[in-house]
Amino acid sequence: MDQGTTSTRTNLYDDSGRCIATARRRSRTTHPQPGWDEQDGNALLAAIEETVAEALDTVPGAELAGIGLANQGESIIAFDRRTGAPLSNAILWSDRRAGTVIDRVRGTAEASRVEGVTGLRLDPYYSAARIAWALTNLPDVAAAAAAGTLAIGTLDTFFIYRLTGGAYVTDPSTGSRTQLMALDDLQFDKECAAAFGIDVALLPALVDTVFAEPLPTTLGAPLYASATDQLAALAALGAINPGDTKMTYGTGCFIDTNVGAAPCRPGHGLMPTFAWSILDEPKAWAIEGGVFTAATAVDWLVGLGLAESAAHVAELAAACAAASDFDLRMHHPQFLPSFTGVGAPWWRPDAAGVLAGLRASTDGHDLAFAVLDGIAQRVADVVDAVDAELGSTATLRADGGLSANRTLMQRQADVCGRPIAIADHQENTAAGAAGLAAIGAGELDLTGLAARAEFHCVVEPQLAEPNRLLERARWRAFVEATSDLEPPALSTAAHRRIEERNS
C-alpha cells in the first residue's frame, strides 16, 4: 500500500515479485489559505481499504499473505488516542503554514542542538513545526493534549492505529523526517521536542521498519512492514549499497543516496535520513535532496488548459524548437518549479514559482518545455550536491510517473551529463513496501528484493559538455536572481520604498 500525496495505490505482488493487480484512488487536496495543503484523514484511510478490496477482487482466488505500508513522510495528523477519530485534517509535507514556528525556534538557544541531534536544518518542511502549529492553533488538538487523549504524528501512525485496532507506532525512516528523532540512536529526543513545545509522550513508539512481530489488521492479513515512501523506493530500486542513488519523480522529485551502516550528516544542502532497520540486516542511512514541485507543475499546465494531459505536455515540449537547439535554449523562457518553496541545495522556504523571459512569441510549446526543463535543472542541482558530498559521480536510476516522460528524461540526462537508467516498473514505492513485507514474512531478503529491480531503458546524454556547463551556469544565475522575487522580499521592498518616499 502506497499512500502518497497525489493518490493511494494498492499493488498485489506474487511470490516472484511480479505486480499482478493494482487499484488507485486520487487524493483530494484542499487549500484553506495560500500555502496550506490539507487532506481528509478518513478519506485517505477509506482509499486504503477500498483499493485493497478492489485489487483483490481482480484476481480470483488470490490469498493475501502479508501487507507493507509506505507513507508520505513528513505529513502529519492529530487523532483521538481512545477512538482513532481525526482531530485535524492531514497537514501535508508541502504545507508552509508553520514557518512562524520555525522563526520562533530559530531564535532560541536550543536551535543548534535540534539541528545537531536530528541532522536537519530548521525548516517547515519537517513534521515538528506542523505538530507544534497544530498544538497551538487547533482548539480540538490542544484540548485533547490537555486531557491526555491526543495522538499526533505522521500519517502512518494514524493508518496503523486504525487498521490494527490501536497500535500506535512509527518506524525510524519516517521518524527521521520529523526533526524530532535523534539520528544516532533512532529515538525521539525529549529536548528537541521541547524546543518546539511538544511533549515527547504525545509521540508514537518507534519500531523497526520490518516489524519484529507482525500486526494483525482488518484487511485480512498482517502488517509486516512500514516505511516512508522514498526509502521504500530506494530498496525496491536496488540501491542497497553505499553510493547507490535513485530519483523518484512524483508530486515532487526526491533524490536519495545510500550511505551505509552509519549515520551521515551531509553538507551541500542535503538532508540525512534513516533508510531501514531489518532483523539480521545492517541498518542503513541515506542522504536526500528534494525538489518539492515536479508532477505538480505538469498538472498545473494541464489545469490552466495549456495541455490536455501530462502526456500532452511531453509532446508539446518535444516539439519546442529549443528542445534540440542549444542556441535557442540559451534565450528560452525559464521556470523555477517552486510552488512550495525551494529545497536542496538552496533551502528557500518562502520561494514561489517564477516564469521569466517571456516574449510575445512565447507559445504553449515553449511553456511546456520550460516547465520540464525547470524540473530537470532542479533535480540536477541536487545531483550536483550529491556528487560533491560523495566526492564522485553518482550513478543514477529513476522511477515514478514522470520517468515515463522521455522528453524530461532526455533533458535530465543532458543537464546531469550522464546516463540515467529508467526502471521498468514505475511504482517502486509500492514494490518496496511489498518487498519489505515479504522480508518480514521470511520469504525474501534485502538482496533478493534489490535483484527484482530491472532497467531495460538507459537514456544517454546528447549535450556537449561545454554547452551543458553553460546551461547550468545560466540556470544557477536564474535561481539566485529569483530570491528578490520571493513574496516576503517583495513585500519588504514595497514597505521600504513607501518609507523612503514618506521621509
Secondary structure, 3 states (H helix, E strand, C coil): CEECCCEEEEEEECCCCCEEEEEEEECCCECCCCCCCEECHHHHHHHHHHHHHHHHHCCCCCCCCCEEEEECCCCEEEEECCCCCECCCEECCCCCCCHHHHHHHHCCCCHHHHHHHHCCCCCCCCHHHHHHHHHHHCHHHHHHHHHCCEEEEEHHHHHHHHHHCCCCEECHHHHCCCCCECCCCCCECHHHHHHCCCCHHHCCEECCCEEEEEECCCCCCCEEEEEEHHHHHHHHCCCCCCCCEEEEECCCEEEEEEEECCCCCCCCCCEEEEEECCCCCCCEEEEEEEECCCHHHHHHHHHCCCCCCHHHHHHHHHCCHHHCCHHHHCCCCEEECCCCCECCCCCECCCCCEEECCCCCCCHHHHHHHHHHHHHHHHHHHHHHHHHHHCCCCCEEEECHHHHCHHHHHHHHHHHCCCEEECCCCCHHHHHHHHHHHHHCCCCCHHHHHHCCCCCEEECCCCCHHHHHHHHHHHHHHHHHHHHHCHHHHHHHHHHHHHHHHC
